[in-house]
Amino acid sequence: MADLNQIDLLLQDCNFPSSGTLHCAVSGGADSSALLILASLTGSKVIAYHVDHGLRPNGSAERDRVAELSRLVNAGFETLILELEDGPNVEARARSARFAVLPPTVLTGHTADDQAETIILHLLRGGGLDASAGMRPEHHPLLSLRRVDTERICELFDWEPVNDPTNVDPRFRRNRIRHEVIPLLNEIVERDVVPLLVRGGQLAESDRDLLDELAQDIDPTDAASLVAAPLPLARRAVRRWLRGEHPPDFASVERVLAVARGEFVGTEVAGGRSVRRSGGILRIETLPKGRRKVRDSG
């Protein structure tokens, strides 16, 4: 029998939207299963989405497990089938394909442990303040929980989650962060580093949000406004302007600012685009495929 009282105590630490349908991405693992169980206790309408990337032979069995859990918690269920090939950068390609078909308001089961891993990964890519802040909380209602909490929720609900073998595959950098780097950091500082990383991320998040608010007053298409603005705010205005699925890299932002200062007439940026200056106005143009030199980031 499920122990809903103890699960409800953990629900109080979560940050689910207070209105509207809850769209939950559910792979079948402990984190996403806990997300679906907790969402079902909020009183909101819930729909579970299971994405089959076509990469694992047991994908249909995992889909059936998610469908069964959805039925148990009285949630709607939809399955989305993708066709991806294994190979280089498969993790990033799968993530992009997955979020392209999921609802824009979809919730995921990322925990505080995932947040700590994300911060480390972003910093290793050379990120700054935004990287230190980690994932924004809007679509991640379980960020206050730990991975042991989601496993406990499944246990209390008497539910056996799916065991995803890719979670230990050393090909994926996140797995090496999870199974090698964080345990080593714990050993070095003789304490659990996840709360420390998450706390630092929350402080960076506050600073990031303030800078974003201040940068909203800057018109990134007006070269004079960019040149006159404090450099940190000018950078954020350009980043917001150029952002697509992924934020622009630091070098692209710096080149656009150089164009605003009149050092260059134009520059290429990721996404097959260029930024050109004419009459003090910056414009984004799409480049023909044969002229693209800058590789897309992400």
N, C-alpha and C positions, 0 to 999 in steps of 0.2 A: 504493500500500500504506500502511495506517495505521501510524504510528510510535507504538506503545503504550508504549515505554520513556519517551519524553519526556512523554507524557500522564500516565503513572504518577507522574512527578516532581511534576506540578501537583496530582495527586490527594492527595499527602501534605500539601498546604496546606489541604485541605478538611476539613469537619467533618460527615461523614455519620454517621447513627445506626449504632451497632455491632451492632444486632440487629433482627430483624423485616423485613418487606417494605418496600422503598423505593417510596413512591408519589410520582411526579414529574409536576409540571404542565409540559407541553411545548407551547409555541405554535408552535415550529418555527424561531424566531430563534436567533442564535448562543448566547446565554446559556442558554436552556432546552435547546438541543441538546447543549451541552457538559455540562449537568447530567445528561442522560440517558446520555451516553457515559461520564462519570466514574462515575455510579452503577453502571453495568454492570460496572465493573472492581473493585467492592468485594467481589464474591463473594456479595452478597445477592440475593434475588429482587427484581426490579424491574418495576413497572407504570407505563407512561406514560399520562397522561390529556391528551387534547387537547380544549379547549373551543371550540366554534364559536358565537360570539355572534350570528351571523346579521347582522352589520353590514357584511361585505365580500363582494363577489361571488366572490372567489377562495378563500373559506373551505374549500371541499371540496378544492381543490388542496393547501392547507396541511395539511389533515387527512391526505391521502394521503402527503405527504412525511414527516410524523411517524410514520405507520404503517410506512413503509419503513425509517426509521431504527430504529424499535423492533425490526423484524425483524432488521436487521443486528446489533444488540447483544443479541439474544435476550431482549428484554424483552416483557412483556405489553403490550397496547394496548387502550385504551377511548376512545371518542369521546363527548362530551357536547354536546348541541345545545340552545342557548338561543334565545329569541326576544326580542331587544331592539330598540328603536327609537332611531335617532340623535336627538340633540337635547341640551338642557341637562344638564349633569352626567353625561354619558354615561360618562366614565371611571370615576367612582365607582360608578355604577349597574352597570357591567359587572363591576367588581371584586367588589361585593357578591353579584351573581348567580353569578359564577364560584365564589367560595369557599363559596357555599351548596350547591353540587352536588359539590364536590371532597371527598375524604376529609379528615377533620380533621388527619391527620398528613402532609398533602401537603407536598412539598418544592418550592421554587421556585429559579430560577437567578439570583436577585439577587446582584450583585457589590458590591465596595467602592465603585464609582462610583454604583451605585443607593443605597447607604447614605448617601453624601455628599449626593445629591440629596434623599433623604428627610428628612435632618436639616434642610436648608435649608427645604424645604417646610413641615415641622412648625413650625419657628421662625417662619416668616412667617405662620402661622395663630395665633400668640400662645402657643405651647406653652412649657412650662417644662422641668423636669429630664427628664421622660419623652420630650419632643420631642428634646432634645439627645442622648438615648441612641440614637435611631433604632430600627431593626428588631431585635427579639430574634433571636439566632442559631439558635434551635432548629429552625426550618423553613427556614433559609437557609444551606445548607452551603458555598456559594461566596463568602461575604462576605470571605474573605481574598484572593480573586482579583480582578483588574482586568478590565475589558471586553476589553482587548486579549488577555488570557489565554484567554477563552472563544472569541474569534475564532481564536486560534492553535490551540486544541484541535480545532476544526472543520477547520482546515487540515491539521493533523497526521493527522486521521482520514480525510482526503480526502472531506470532506462539505461540500456547499454549503448553508448554512442559508437559511431563508426570509427575504426582505427585507420587513419590515413597514413599509408607507408611513406608518402612523400615528405611528411613532417620530420623524417630523420635522414633524408637524402642529402649527403654533403655537397651535392652539386649546387644547391641553393644557398646563397650567402646568408640568408636569414637563419637557416638551420644551424649553420656554424656559429653565428652570433648566439643563438639560443643554447646550444649544447656545449660550446667550447668557450666563447668569450665571456659571457655573463658568469658561468661557474668559476672561471679563472679570476674575474674581478671580485666575486664574492670571497674567494680564497685570499686574495691579496689584501683586501680591506677588512677582512674578518667580519663581514656583515652582509646582509641582503642589499644589493645595490639598486634593485628595481625601484623601491620607494624614493631613493635619492635621485635617480634619473627622472622619475615622474615629477617629483617636486621641482626640479630644475626646469623641466618642460613647462610646468604651470606658470612659473615666473616668467619664462621667455614668452609664453602665450600672452600674458598681460602686456608686456612691452610691445610685442608684435601688433596686437590689436590697437594699441594707442597710436603707433606709427602709421598703421593702415588708415585710421580715422583722420589723422593729420594730413596724410598724403592725398586724401580724397579731394582736397581743395586745389590740387595741382592738375592743370590740363596737360596731359602727356603729349598732346599734339602741338602745343605751343612751345616752340624752342626757347623763347625768352623766359617763360615761366619755369621751365626745367632748369635753365642756367641760373636763375635767381634763387631757386629753392635750395634749402640745405641739402647737401649731397645724400644723406640717408633717406630723406623724403623723396627726392628726385628719383632715386633708384627704385623705391617702392612704387612710385607712380608708373614708371616704365615697366616694371615687372607685372603690375596689374594689367597694363595695356597689352602687353605681348602674350600674356598667359593663354595657353590653350589647354589641352589635357594635362600638360605638365608645365611648371613654371619655367621661364627662360633661364639659361645658364648665366653666370656672373659676367662672362666675357661678352655675351650678346648685349646685356644691359649697358656695360661700359662703352661698347661701340656706338650704341644708340645715343648715349649722352655726348659722345664725341661728335656725332652728327649734329646734335642740338647746339653744340658750341661752335659749329662751323668748321671743325677740323677736317671733316669729310662731307661729301655731298650725300652719300648713302652708305648703307651696309647691309649685308645679308644676315638674317637671323634664322633660327630653326623653324621648321614647318614649311619650308619652301617659300619663304617670304623675304622681302627686303623692306627696309625703312629708308625713305628718302626725304630730304628737306628741300622745300621750294617756297620762297617768300616768307620764311620764318615759320612755316607749318610743316610738321612731320606727318608722313602718310605711310601706311602699310600697303605694300604691293605684293601680288602673288607672282613668283618667278616661274618661267617655263621650266619643265623638268630638266631639260638639257643644261640649264645654267646654274642648277643648285649645287652648292659646294659645302654648305654647313650641314652637318649631320644632325638629325633630330635627337634631342636628349630624351631620357626615360626609356 
